[in-house]
Amino acid sequence: MTDFSFISSPGEMNTFSFETAYKLLNFHVAKKSDSHKKPSIEHLGYVAGIVHINEEVEVIIKFLDRVEQLTKSQFYKKMVVIDDD
């Protein structure tokens, strides 16, 4: 089982720290609406990059058919990290 304790709770700061965003790189994610079941390949994404825009660190999530750029609050609202175990 993977330890995701490095991801602080949404109430702590309004932006990712660079270190936290970096630790999320290459982790698989799914939208919370798809996480109740085993998501199909079309619904899985992975954290593919980090950007620093307007004093805010954001993560880039690559899905099969699209790319999303999310702030920390958007990430917690929309996504769940998938444990590989």
Backbone bond lengths (Angstrom), bond angles and torsions (degrees), N, CA, C in turn:
res aa  C-N    CA-C-N  psi(-1)  N-CA   C-N-CA  omega(-1)  CA-C   N-CA-C  phi
1 M - - - 1.458 - - 1.521 108.82 -
2 T 1.300 116.82 133.25 1.453 122.07 -178.15 1.521 110.59 -83.11
3 D 1.326 116.55 139.71 1.460 121.87 178.77 1.527 108.85 -91.29
4 F 1.338 116.80 113.13 1.456 121.52 179.90 1.528 111.78 -100.64
5 S 1.320 117.61 22.16 1.461 120.76 -177.09 1.528 112.85 -66.26
6 F 1.336 117.29 -16.36 1.468 119.74 178.22 1.524 111.95 -69.61
7 I 1.337 117.34 -16.86 1.465 120.81 177.41 1.518 107.32 -85.69
8 S 1.304 116.44 109.91 1.465 120.28 -178.20 1.525 110.10 -68.40
9 S 1.301 115.11 161.31 1.460 118.73 179.83 1.523 110.09 -68.81
10 P 1.337 117.30 156.34 1.461 120.43 -176.75 1.523 114.11 -58.52
11 G 1.329 117.72 -25.65 1.451 120.60 -178.36 1.524 113.64 -75.04
12 E 1.320 116.75 -18.56 1.456 120.89 -179.37 1.519 109.54 -84.52
13 M 1.290 117.27 112.08 1.464 124.03 -178.86 1.527 110.60 56.74
14 N 1.290 116.72 155.06 1.455 121.19 -178.70 1.514 113.07 -96.63
15 T 1.314 117.74 -2.03 1.452 120.73 -179.04 1.520 109.53 -135.02
16 F 1.331 115.75 153.15 1.457 119.59 173.90 1.517 109.35 -63.54
17 S 1.314 117.37 145.40 1.456 118.87 164.72 1.516 105.14 -80.01
18 F 1.315 117.54 156.73 1.461 120.06 179.37 1.531 110.11 -60.73
19 E 1.323 116.93 -38.72 1.462 121.09 -178.26 1.536 111.18 -63.75
20 T 1.324 117.45 -43.44 1.459 121.11 179.28 1.522 110.79 -65.30
21 A 1.312 117.12 -45.14 1.466 120.88 178.75 1.524 110.22 -61.80
22 Y 1.325 117.26 -40.12 1.466 121.61 179.45 1.527 110.89 -62.79
23 K 1.322 117.18 -40.04 1.466 120.96 179.49 1.527 112.07 -67.38
24 L 1.324 117.73 -22.52 1.459 121.38 178.28 1.524 113.02 -79.37
25 L 1.336 117.51 -15.28 1.463 120.52 -177.93 1.522 111.07 -52.93
26 N 1.315 115.40 135.33 1.465 125.70 177.01 1.527 114.80 72.37
27 F 1.336 118.62 1.35 1.457 119.51 173.98 1.527 109.08 -75.55
28 H 1.317 116.16 143.16 1.451 121.03 175.93 1.527 109.39 -81.19
29 V 1.321 115.37 143.73 1.461 122.17 179.21 1.526 109.29 -135.32
30 A 1.313 114.98 160.77 1.463 121.84 173.71 1.516 107.34 -142.23
31 K 1.307 115.71 155.25 1.459 118.95 174.93 1.513 108.59 -65.78
32 K 1.314 116.72 143.51 1.464 120.60 -179.60 1.517 111.51 -56.78
33 S 1.316 117.60 -33.59 1.463 120.55 -179.97 1.528 112.15 -66.40
34 D 1.338 117.59 -21.25 1.465 122.06 179.50 1.524 112.76 -102.74
35 S 1.327 118.25 -1.49 1.459 120.87 -171.81 1.521 113.95 -82.39
36 H 1.326 118.99 -11.87 1.464 120.89 -179.50 1.524 111.88 -72.18
37 K 1.311 116.60 -20.28 1.461 121.83 176.33 1.524 108.22 -122.12
38 K 1.317 117.04 170.08 1.463 119.43 176.63 1.527 107.37 -70.71
39 P 1.337 117.25 113.73 1.465 119.22 -174.83 1.533 112.02 -68.42
40 S 1.303 115.94 143.46 1.463 120.83 175.61 1.516 108.98 -76.81
41 I 1.310 116.25 167.85 1.470 121.71 -177.06 1.532 111.56 -57.80
42 E 1.325 117.39 -30.85 1.466 120.86 179.83 1.523 112.47 -68.21
43 H 1.341 116.04 -22.63 1.460 120.41 -176.88 1.523 113.25 -102.45
44 L 1.321 117.29 -3.64 1.465 120.90 177.62 1.520 110.10 -90.67
45 G 1.309 115.21 143.23 1.454 121.39 174.27 1.512 108.46 -135.55
46 Y 1.315 115.94 176.04 1.454 119.81 174.40 1.523 108.89 -141.40
47 V 1.312 115.07 152.40 1.461 120.26 179.29 1.531 106.66 -76.15
48 A 1.324 115.85 109.63 1.460 122.24 -171.63 1.521 113.87 -101.07
49 G 1.323 117.56 -14.86 1.457 118.28 -177.28 1.511 112.97 -170.65
50 I 1.329 113.20 174.24 1.464 122.27 -179.82 1.524 107.43 -133.70
51 V 1.321 116.50 138.71 1.461 120.98 173.25 1.521 109.42 -129.21
52 H 1.301 115.01 151.64 1.468 121.57 177.40 1.516 106.71 -120.11
53 I 1.330 115.91 104.46 1.463 121.65 -175.99 1.523 109.06 -128.38
54 N 1.322 116.96 132.54 1.463 122.19 176.40 1.524 112.18 50.14
55 E 1.321 115.96 48.56 1.472 122.64 177.57 1.521 112.99 63.53
56 E 1.341 117.65 20.84 1.454 120.90 -179.93 1.526 109.52 -130.84
57 V 1.330 116.12 134.97 1.457 121.94 177.38 1.525 107.66 -91.38
58 E 1.328 116.35 128.15 1.458 122.02 -179.81 1.518 109.26 -126.43
59 V 1.334 116.51 155.55 1.457 120.70 177.95 1.525 109.52 -106.85
60 I 1.323 115.44 148.25 1.456 123.02 176.91 1.521 106.99 -104.20
61 I 1.324 116.62 125.22 1.451 121.44 179.98 1.521 108.61 -114.44
62 K 1.332 115.51 125.17 1.464 122.09 -178.96 1.519 109.59 -102.06
63 F 1.328 115.41 121.70 1.451 122.83 172.75 1.522 107.40 -106.33
64 L 1.308 117.02 172.11 1.454 121.54 -178.62 1.530 111.74 -57.57
65 D 1.334 116.73 -40.03 1.465 120.94 -173.85 1.528 115.08 -115.07
66 R 1.326 117.68 3.90 1.468 119.08 -177.56 1.525 110.80 -162.40
67 V 1.324 114.73 171.22 1.460 123.28 175.52 1.521 107.51 -128.30
68 E 1.334 116.72 137.41 1.464 120.60 176.93 1.518 109.35 -124.11
69 Q 1.315 115.93 142.44 1.462 123.09 175.95 1.520 106.80 -114.20
70 L 1.348 116.42 120.24 1.457 119.75 -172.16 1.524 112.57 -127.10
71 T 1.318 115.29 140.06 1.458 121.42 170.32 1.526 107.67 -78.12
72 K 1.307 116.92 173.95 1.457 120.86 179.93 1.525 111.04 -60.53
73 S 1.326 117.46 -46.42 1.463 119.94 -178.54 1.530 111.26 -64.80
74 Q 1.332 117.87 -39.50 1.460 120.87 177.55 1.531 110.60 -65.58
75 F 1.332 116.50 -39.83 1.459 121.59 179.62 1.525 110.28 -59.89
76 Y 1.346 117.11 -48.28 1.462 120.52 -179.48 1.518 112.32 -67.35
77 K 1.314 116.80 -31.51 1.459 120.88 -178.78 1.534 111.59 -74.23
78 K 1.354 117.14 -37.36 1.462 121.41 -171.59 1.522 115.60 -103.92
79 M 1.325 118.86 -29.85 1.462 121.24 -166.09 1.521 113.90 -117.02
80 V 1.322 114.07 157.69 1.444 122.51 171.62 1.532 106.88 -132.98
81 V 1.333 116.89 139.47 1.457 121.57 178.53 1.530 107.57 -81.23
82 I 1.326 115.80 131.46 1.465 121.98 -178.65 1.525 108.70 -90.16
83 D 1.325 115.47 127.18 1.451 121.60 176.93 1.528 108.40 -82.56
84 D 1.330 116.89 129.19 1.465 121.26 -177.56 1.513 113.69 -72.76
85 D 1.323 117.58 -15.01 1.473 120.20 -177.22 1.497 113.37 -75.90
